[in-house]
Amino acid sequence: MGALCRGRRTQATAPGRIDMALERNAAHASRNARPLHGGHTTEPPRRGSLTTITYMNKLSWKLWVAAGAVVAAAAGGAWWWTQARTPEVAWRTAKIERGPLQATVSASGAVNPVTQVSVGTQVSGQIKELHADFNSEVKAGQLIALIDPETFEYRLRQSQADVDAAQAAVLTAQANAAASRAAVSRVQVDLAEAKRDHERKAMLVNRQFIAQSEADKARALVDSTAEALKSAQAQQAVTEAQIKTAQANVKQRQAALAQARVDLARTRITSPVNGIVIKRAIERGQTVAASLQAPELFVIAQNLRDMQVDASIDESDVGRIRTGQRATFTVDAFPGQTFEGEVRQVRKAAQNVANVVTYVAVIGFSNTAGRLLPGMTANVRVVTDSREGVLKVPNAALRVRLAGVEPAAGAASAADAVRPRPAEGPPDAQSAATQQQPAGGGPGGAAQELRARLRTELKLTPAQLEQVDAIYAQARPKFMQLRDLPAEERSKARERISAEVRASIGALLTPEQKPLYAALQAEGAGRAVTRGRIHLLGEDNKPRAHNVRLGITDGTSTELVVPANSPEAAVLKEGALVVTGAGGTGTAPAARPAGPRMPF
C-alpha cells in the first residue's frame, strides 16, 4: 500500500515539475529580451509549447518553397542552355558521279569437266585385276580392270555344247525327213501297181474271163493304197517341220552362245574415252554386283583442259543470264586470282532445295595450265550488263527517307510525262517509240541508240531502216495515249503495243537477222528501269526530294536515268550533292552562342 501511494504521488507531481521548468525558461527569456522600435520586446515562443511547434512548421514550409524555386530555375536554365547549343542537322553527303557501271549476278558452283564418264559393269563377279589408278591417263578401249572370267568361260563352253547338240538334232530331223520321202515314193509305186492290176481285172471281167469279185478286190486295193500314200505324205510334212524346229533351236543356242561370249567380254572393263581417271571406287578382290543399276567402278574425265563451272543461279536473277555473257570466278585453292569464262548454257531444269528454286548456268573456261581440279568450289560473278559514262549515285542515297520532305508535285509529274515506265514494257520498243524527235526529224535518245544497234548488229539495209523509223513513228502516238488510260489498264495496253512493234520489226527482218534481234530483245529485257527517290542538298543546307529513274546497279552504285529533255536534268547532274544519311561528317553545325555557364 505504501508503494502504491508513493507511485501516485510521483505521477501527480510530474506535471508540476514540467510547469516549473517552463516558468524558469520564460523568466530567462524575459531577462534576455531586447526592445524593438516601439519599445516592445519580442518574446520568443517557449519550447515545448504549441506556439513553438507552429513556428517550426512555418519555417520548414518556407524552406521547401525556396528549394522548389531553385530546382525550377535550374531546369529553366538547363533548357535555355541546351536550346542555345543545338546545332543545325549535319548531313552525310556524296556526289553524283559519271563513269562506267557494271551489273553482275553472283552465284556459287562447282568446277567439273565438260565430259565426265562414269564407268560401270554389267556383270557381277570378283575384281581379279586392276590396270588403272587415280590420275591415270587412259586411251579408248584400254583395259583398266578385269572381273574373274572363270564362271563366264564355263557358261560359254556350255552354250557351245548346246549349239552342237542342236545342230545334231537338225541332222536327225533331216534323216527322218529323207525316210519319210522314201516311204512316200514306195507307196506311190504300190498305188500305181494296184491301179494297173485293177484295170486288167476290169478288162477280164468284161470278157467274162474272171469273176466280178476279183475286180472288186483290185478296186479296194487301189483305194487302200491311195490312203496309205496320204499318210506317208503327212509323215513327210511332220519330218520337214521337225527340221525347221531343230534349226530354230540351233539359232536359240547360238544366241545363248553369243550372250555368253558378250558376258565373258564384259569381264574386261575398258575405257570408253580418252581421258584421265579422276575416281576409282573398287579394289582388287572386291566383289561387284550388277543388278538393277550398274555399280560405278571408275570416273574418267575426257579433257581437263576444257572445263566448266556449274553455277546455281537464283530464280530472281536467271532472267538476266544469257549465253555468251562474260563471267569471272575465284576458287579457294588460289586466293587472289581471278579466272575468266563465258556463259555457254542456261539449263531450263529447275532445282528445288528447301523451297529455294535455282537454275544451272554452265560457265565454260580454258584450263590450259591444269591448275583447276574437278570438284572445286567456285564463286562466280556474271556480268549481265554494263554502261559507259552514266550518272550514278550511291545506293545509300536511295535508302534515305526524311520525314516531311516530299518532292514537288510539278517536278514529279513532269518527270513522269517525259518518259513512260520502261519497266512495264520492252525497252527496245517502248523506250524508243516514246522519245521525242529532234528538229531534224530523226529519232533521238534511246531510239537513236537502238537504231544504231539495229543498223550495226543486224546490218539493216537503208530500206529496212526507213521501215523501222516508220514503225516507231506509228507507235509513238499510241504510247502517248497511255497516260489517259486507268492505271490497271495501262500495263496491258503498253505490252500490247510493244508486242505489235516487235512483231512489225521481226516481219521485215531476214532469217539471218531474226536470231540477232531476239538476242537484242533479251538484252533489252534485262535493262528494266525502276523508280526511286533521292535527296539533294541545297546551298541553304536543306535537303530536297526528287523522284528519279534508276537503271542497273553493281551493288554499290546505281545508274541514274535522266533524259536530256527532262526538267530535272539541270538539277540531277554530275557533282550534285546527294544525302546519304544524317549525322557524322557533313555540313558544319551552327556556332554556339557565347554566355556564362550556369553554376548548376
VOKE-498145 format. One record per residue (C-alpha): residue in three letters; x, y, z. Coordinates in steps of 0.5 Angstrom, whole numbers, padded with zeros to 4 digits, always signed. Last residue first. Layout:
REM residues N
AlaXYZ/...
END
This chain:
REM residues 600
Phe+0049+0048-0123/Pro+0053+0054-0123/Met+0050+0056-0130/Arg+0055+0057-0135/Pro+0057+0064-0138/Gly+0055+0066-0145/Ala+0057+0065-0152/Pro+0052+0063-0157/Arg+0054+0056-0161/Ala+0056+0057-0168/Ala+0052+0053-0173/Pro+0054+0046-0175/Ala+0059+0044-0180/Thr+0056+0041-0186/Gly+0058+0033-0186/Thr+0061+0028-0182/Gly+0057+0024-0177/Gly+0050+0026-0177/Ala+0044+0024-0182/Gly+0045+0020-0188/Thr+0047+0019-0196/Val+0044+0026-0198/Val+0046+0028-0205/Leu+0051+0033-0207/Ala+0051+0035-0214/Gly+0058+0034-0218/Glu+0055+0031-0224/Lys+0048+0033-0226/Leu+0041+0032-0223/Val+0039+0039-0222/Ala+0039+0042-0229/Ala+0037+0035-0232/Glu+0031+0035-0227/Pro+0026+0039-0232/Ser+0028+0033-0237/Asn+0030+0034-0244/Ala+0036+0030-0244/Pro+0033+0024-0240/Val+0036+0023-0233/Val+0037+0015-0232/Leu+0041+0015-0225/Glu+0045+0008-0225/Thr+0046+0005-0218/Ser+0052+0005-0214/Thr+0055+0000-0209/Gly+0051-0007-0211/Asp+0053-0006-0218/Thr+0047-0003-0220/Ile+0043-0002-0227/Gly+0038+0003-0228/Leu+0034+0008-0224/Arg+0029+0013-0225/Val+0029+0019-0220/Asn+0024+0022-0216/His+0027+0028-0212/Ala+0027+0030-0205/Arg+0030+0037-0203/Pro+0035+0037-0197/Lys+0036+0044-0194/Asn+0044+0046-0192/Asp+0042+0053-0195/Glu+0046+0051-0201/Gly+0042+0046-0203/Leu+0043+0038-0201/Leu+0040+0033-0206/His+0035+0028-0203/Ile+0034+0022-0207/Arg+0028+0018-0209/Gly+0027+0011-0213/Arg+0024+0008-0219/Thr+0026+0003-0224/Val+0028+0002-0231/Ala+0029-0005-0234/Arg+0035-0007-0237/Gly+0035-0014-0237/Ala+0029-0014-0243/Gly+0034-0010-0247/Glu+0039-0016-0247/Ala+0033-0021-0249/Gln+0031-0016-0254/Leu+0038-0016-0257/Ala+0038-0023-0257/Ala+0032-0024-0261/Tyr+0034-0019-0266/Leu+0040-0023-0267/Pro+0036-0029-0268/Lys+0032-0025-0273/Gln+0037-0022-0277/Glu+0039-0029-0281/Pro+0032-0031-0283/Thr+0031-0024-0286/Leu+0028-0018-0282/Leu+0022-0014-0284/Ala+0017-0018-0280/Gly+0021-0018-0274/Ile+0020-0010-0274/Ser+0013-0011-0274/Ala+0012-0016-0269/Arg+0017-0012-0264/Val+0012-0006-0265/Glu+0006-0010-0264/Ala+0009-0013-0258/Ser+0010-0006-0255/Ile+0003-0004-0257/Arg+0000-0010-0253/Glu+0005-0009-0247/Arg+0003-0002-0246/Ala-0004-0004-0247/Lys-0003-0009-0241/Ser+0001-0004-0237/Arg-0004+0002-0238/Glu-0011-0002-0236/Glu-0010-0002-0228/Ala-0007+0005-0228/Pro-0013+0008-0232/Leu-0012+0010-0239/Asp-0010+0018-0241/Arg-0003+0017-0240/Leu-0003+0011-0245/Gln-0004+0016-0250/Met+0003+0018-0251/Phe+0005+0011-0253/Lys+0000+0010-0258/Pro+0002+0017-0261/Arg+0009+0014-0261/Ala+0008+0007-0265/Gln+0007+0010-0272/Ala+0013+0014-0271/Tyr+0017+0008-0269/Ile+0014+0003-0274/Ala+0016+0009-0280/Asp+0023+0009-0277/Val+0024+0002-0277/Gln+0021+0002-0285/Glu+0026+0007-0286/Leu+0032+0003-0283/Gln+0030-0003-0287/Ala+0030+0001-0294/Pro+0037+0003-0292/Thr+0039-0004-0290/Leu+0040-0007-0283/Lys+0046-0010-0281/Leu+0043-0013-0275/Glu+0049-0011-0270/Thr+0051-0004-0274/Arg+0044-0002-0276/Leu+0040-0005-0270/Arg+0045-0002-0265/Ala+0045+0005-0269/Arg+0037+0005-0268/Leu+0037+0003-0261/Glu+0042+0008-0259/Gln+0038+0013-0263/Ala+0031+0011-0260/Ala+0034+0011-0253/Gly+0035+0019-0254/Gly+0033+0022-0261/Pro+0030+0019-0267/Gly+0031+0023-0274/Gly+0026+0029-0275/Gly+0032+0034-0276/Ala+0029+0038-0270/Pro+0029+0033-0265/Gln+0024+0027-0264/Gln+0021+0026-0258/Gln+0023+0019-0255/Thr+0016+0015-0254/Ala+0018+0010-0259/Ala+0025+0008-0257/Ser+0023+0007-0250/Gln+0017+0003-0252/Ala+0020-0002-0257/Asp+0027-0004-0255/Pro+0026-0002-0248/Pro+0020-0008-0247/Gly+0015-0006-0243/Glu+0013-0004-0236/Ala+0020-0003-0233/Pro+0020+0002-0239/Arg+0016+0007-0235/Pro+0013+0012-0239/Arg+0018+0018-0241/Val+0018+0026-0241/Ala+0011+0026-0237/Asp+0013+0022-0231/Ala+0019+0027-0230/Ala+0014+0033-0231/Ser+0009+0030-0226/Ala+0014+0029-0221/Ala+0017+0036-0222/Gly+0010+0039-0221/Ala+0009+0036-0215/Ala+0015+0038-0211/Pro+0018+0032-0208/Glu+0017+0031-0201/Val+0021+0032-0194/Gly+0016+0032-0188/Ala+0020+0026-0185/Leu+0027+0024-0189/Arg+0028+0017-0192/Val+0035+0015-0194/Arg+0035+0009-0198/Leu+0037+0011-0205/Ala+0043+0015-0202/Ala+0046+0009-0199/Asn+0046+0006-0206/Pro+0051+0011-0208/Val+0049+0015-0214/Lys+0051+0014-0222/Leu+0051+0018-0228/Val+0053+0014-0234/Gly+0059+0015-0238/Glu+0060+0007-0240/Arg+0055+0002-0238/Ser+0055-0005-0237/Asp+0050-0011-0237/Thr+0050-0018-0234/Val+0057-0019-0232/Val+0057-0026-0229/Arg+0060-0027-0222/Val+0062-0034-0220/Asn+0065-0036-0213/Ala+0068-0043-0215/Thr+0068-0049-0211/Met+0073-0054-0213/Gly+0070-0061-0215/Pro+0074-0062-0221/Leu+0081-0059-0221/Leu+0084-0052-0223/Arg+0091-0052-0224/Gly+0091-0055-0231/Ala+0095-0050-0234/Thr+0091-0050-0240/Asn+0084-0050-0236/Ser+0080-0046-0241/Phe+0073-0044-0239/Gly+0066-0045-0240/Ile+0061-0043-0235/Val+0054-0047-0235/Ala+0049-0044-0231/Val+0044-0048-0227/Tyr+0038-0046-0225/Thr+0035-0045-0217/Val+0029-0045-0214/Val+0029-0045-0206/Asn+0024-0049-0203/Ala+0029-0053-0199/Val+0032-0055-0205/Asn+0028-0054-0211/Gln+0033-0055-0218/Ala+0030-0052-0224/Ala+0031-0055-0231/Lys+0032-0050-0236/Arg+0039-0050-0237/Val+0043-0044-0238/Gln+0049-0045-0243/Arg+0055-0043-0245/Val+0056-0037-0240/Glu+0063-0034-0241/Gly+0070-0035-0238/Glu+0075-0032-0234/Phe+0079-0034-0228/Thr+0081-0029-0222/Gln+0087-0030-0217/Gly+0087-0027-0210/Pro+0086-0034-0207/Phe+0088-0040-0211/Ala+0085-0046-0207/Asp+0079-0042-0205/Val+0077-0041-0212/Thr+0075-0035-0216/Phe+0070-0033-0222/Thr+0069-0029-0227/Ala+0064-0029-0233/Arg+0063-0026-0239/Gln+0056-0026-0243/Gly+0056-0031-0249/Thr+0049-0034-0247/Arg+0044-0030-0243/Ile+0043-0029-0235/Arg+0039-0023-0233/Gly+0032-0028-0233/Val+0036-0032-0228/Asp+0037-0027-0223/Ser+0030-0028-0219/Glu+0031-0035-0220/Asp+0037-0036-0216/Ile+0043-0038-0221/Ser+0047-0045-0219/Ala+0053-0045-0222/Asp+0056-0051-0226/Val+0063-0049-0227/Gln+0066-0051-0234/Met+0073-0055-0236/Asp+0077-0055-0243/Arg+0084-0057-0240/Leu+0082-0063-0236/Asn+0079-0067-0242/Gln+0075-0074-0242/Ala+0075-0074-0235/Ile+0074-0081-0233/Val+0070-0084-0227/Phe+0071-0091-0225/Leu+0068-0097-0222/Glu+0061-0095-0221/Pro+0056-0100-0220/Ala+0051-0102-0225/Gln+0044-0101-0223/Leu+0038-0106-0223/Ser+0043-0112-0221/Ala+0051-0111-0222/Ala+0054-0114-0216/Val+0061-0112-0215/Thr+0066-0117-0211/Gln+0073-0114-0208/Gly+0079-0118-0210/Arg+0083-0112-0212/Glu+0080-0105-0210/Ile+0074-0101-0213/Ala+0071-0094-0213/Arg+0077-0090-0217/Lys+0076-0083-0219/Ile+0079-0078-0223/Val+0082-0083-0228/Ile+0084-0078-0234/Gly+0082-0078-0241/Asn+0081-0082-0248/Val+0074-0085-0248/Pro+0070-0091-0247/Ser+0076-0094-0242/Thr+0076-0102-0242/Ile+0073-0107-0236/Arg+0074-0114-0239/Thr+0069-0118-0235/Arg+0065-0115-0241/Ala+0068-0120-0246/Leu+0066-0126-0242/Asp+0059-0123-0242/Val+0059-0122-0249/Arg+0061-0129-0251/Ala+0056-0132-0246/Gln+0051-0128-0250/Ala+0054-0130-0257/Leu+0053-0138-0254/Ala+0046-0136-0252/Ala+0044-0133-0259/Gln+0047-0140-0262/Arg+0043-0144-0258/Gln+0037-0140-0260/Lys+0039-0141-0267/Val+0040-0148-0266/Asn+0033-0149-0263/Ala+0031-0146-0270/Gln+0034-0151-0274/Ala+0031-0156-0270/Thr+0024-0154-0271/Lys+0025-0153-0278/Ile+0028-0160-0279/Gln+0022-0162-0275/Ala+0017-0159-0279/Glu+0020-0163-0285/Thr+0019-0169-0281/Val+0012-0167-0280/Ala+0011-0166-0287/Gln+0014-0173-0289/Gln+0009-0176-0284/Ala+0003-0173-0288/Gln+0006-0175-0295/Ala+0006-0182-0292/Ser-0001-0182-0289/Lys-0003-0179-0296/Leu+0000-0185-0300/Ala-0003-0190-0295/Glu-0010-0187-0297/Ala-0008-0188-0304/Thr-0006-0196-0303/Ser-0013-0197-0299/Asp-0017-0194-0305/Val-0013-0198-0310/Leu-0013-0205-0306/Ala-0021-0204-0306/Arg-0021-0204-0313/Ala-0017-0210-0314/Lys-0021-0214-0309/Asp-0028-0211-0313/Ala-0024-0214-0320/Glu-0023-0221-0317/Ser-0031-0221-0314/Gln-0033-0220-0321/Ala-0031-0227-0323/Ile-0026-0228-0329/Phe-0026-0229-0336/Gln-0032-0226-0337/Arg-0029-0221-0343/Asn-0032-0215-0339/Val-0029-0218-0332/Leu-0022-0219-0336/Met-0022-0212-0338/Ala-0024-0210-0330/Lys-0018-0215-0328/Arg-0013-0211-0332/Glu-0015-0204-0330/His-0015-0206-0323/Asp-0008-0209-0323/Arg-0006-0203-0327/Lys-0008-0199-0321/Ala-0005-0203-0316/Glu+0001-0202-0319/Ala+0001-0195-0319/Leu-0001-0195-0312/Asp+0005-0199-0310/Val+0009-0195-0313/Gln+0007-0188-0310/Val+0007-0192-0303/Arg+0014-0193-0304/Ser+0016-0186-0306/Val+0012-0184-0300/Ala+0016-0188-0296/Ala+0023-0185-0299/Arg+0020-0178-0297/Ser+0019-0180-0290/Ala+0026-0183-0289/Ala+0029-0177-0292/Ala+0025-0173-0287/Asn+0028-0177-0281/Ala+0035-0176-0284/Gln+0034-0168-0284/Ala+0031-0169-0277/Thr+0037-0173-0274/Leu+0042-0167-0278/Val+0038-0162-0274/Ala+0038-0165-0268/Ala+0046-0166-0269/Gln+0046-0158-0270/Ala+0042-0157-0263/Ala+0047-0161-0259/Asp+0053-0157-0262/Val+0050-0151-0260/Asp+0048-0153-0253/Ala+0056-0155-0253/Gln+0058-0148-0255/Ser+0053-0145-0249/Gln+0056-0150-0244/Arg+0063-0148-0246/Leu+0061-0140-0246/Arg+0058-0141-0239/Tyr+0064-0145-0237/Glu+0068-0138-0239/Phe+0063-0134-0235/Thr+0065-0137-0229/Glu+0072-0137-0230/Pro+0072-0129-0232/Asp+0074-0126-0226/Ile+0073-0119-0227/Leu+0079-0115-0230/Ala+0080-0107-0230/Ile+0083-0102-0234/Leu+0084-0105-0240/Gln+0085-0099-0246/Gly+0079-0099-0251/Ala+0079-0091-0251/Lys+0086-0089-0248/Val+0088-0088-0241/Glu+0092-0083-0237/Ser+0092-0085-0230/Asn+0090-0079-0225/Phe+0088-0084-0219/Asp+0089-0092-0221/Ala+0089-0096-0227/His+0090-0103-0229/Leu+0087-0107-0224/Glu+0086-0115-0224/Lys+0081-0120-0221/Ile+0075-0116-0219/Gln+0070-0121-0216/Gly+0064-0122-0220/Ser+0057-0119-0223/Val+0056-0117-0230/Gln+0054-0110-0233/Thr+0060-0106-0230/Gly+0061-0099-0229/Val+0065-0093-0232/Ser+0062-0086-0230/Val+0064-0081-0236/Gln+0066-0074-0235/Thr+0065-0069-0241/Val+0066-0062-0240/Pro+0070-0063-0233/Asn+0067-0060-0227/Val+0068-0054-0223/Ala+0063-0053-0218/Gly+0058-0047-0216/Ser+0057-0041-0213/Ala+0053-0035-0215/Ser+0054-0027-0216/Val+0050-0023-0221/Thr+0053-0017-0224/Ala+0051-0010-0226/Gln+0057-0006-0229/Leu+0058+0002-0229/Pro+0063+0006-0232/Gly+0063+0014-0230/Arg+0059+0020-0228/Glu+0059+0022-0221/Ile+0053+0024-0216/Lys+0057+0027-0210/Ala+0056+0024-0203/Thr+0053+0027-0197/Arg+0053+0026-0189/Trp+0048+0031-0187/Ala+0049+0035-0180/Val+0043+0038-0177/Glu+0044+0045-0175/Pro+0047+0046-0168/Thr+0043+0046-0161/Arg+0048+0050-0156/Ala+0042+0055-0155/Gln+0037+0050-0154/Thr+0041+0046-0149/Trp+0043+0053-0145/Trp+0036+0055-0145/Trp+0033+0048-0142/Ala+0039+0048-0137/Gly+0037+0055-0134/Gly+0030+0053-0134/Ala+0031+0047-0130/Ala+0036+0050-0125/Ala+0031+0056-0124/Ala+0025+0050-0123/Val+0030+0047-0118/Val+0032+0054-0114/Ala+0024+0055-0114/Gly+0023+0048-0111/Ala+0028+0049-0105/Ala+0025+0056-0103/Val+0019+0053-0103/Trp+0021+0047-0098/Leu+0025+0052-0094/Lys+0019+0056-0093/Trp+0015+0050-0091/Ser+0020+0048-0086/Leu+0020+0055-0082/Lys+0012+0055-0082/Asn+0012+0048-0078/Met+0018+0051-0073/Tyr+0013+0057-0071/Thr+0007+0052-0070/Ile+0011+0048-0066/Thr+0014+0053-0061/Thr+0007+0056-0061/Leu+0004+0050-0058/Ser+0009+0050-0052/Gly+0015+0045-0051/Arg+0020+0051-0052/Arg+0017+0058-0051/Pro+0016+0062-0056/Pro+0020+0068-0057/Glu+0018+0074-0053/Thr+0019+0080-0058/Thr+0020+0087-0053/His+0016+0093-0054/Gly+0019+0100-0054/Gly+0016+0102-0061/His+0023+0101-0064/Leu+0024+0094-0061/Pro+0027+0092-0054/Arg+0031+0086-0053/Ala+0029+0080-0049/Asn+0035+0077-0045/Arg+0031+0078-0038/Ser+0024+0076-0041/Ala+0027+0069-0044/His+0030+0067-0037/Ala+0023+0068-0034/Ala+0020+0064-0039/Asn+0025+0059-0038/Arg+0024+0058-0031/Glu+0016+0058-0032/Leu+0017+0052-0037/Ala+0021+0048-0032/Met+0016+0050-0026/Asp+0010+0047-0031/Ile+0014+0041-0032/Arg+0015+0040-0025/Gly+0008+0040-0023/Pro+0006+0036-0029/Ala+0010+0030-0025/Thr+0008+0031-0018/Ala+0002+0027-0019/Gln+0005+0022-0022/Thr+0010+0021-0017/Arg+0005+0022-0011/Arg+0001+0016-0014/Gly+0007+0012-0014/Arg+0009+0013-0007/Cys+0002+0011-0005/Leu+0002+0005-0009/Ala+0009+0003-0005/Gly+0006+0005+0001/Met+0000+0000+0000/
END
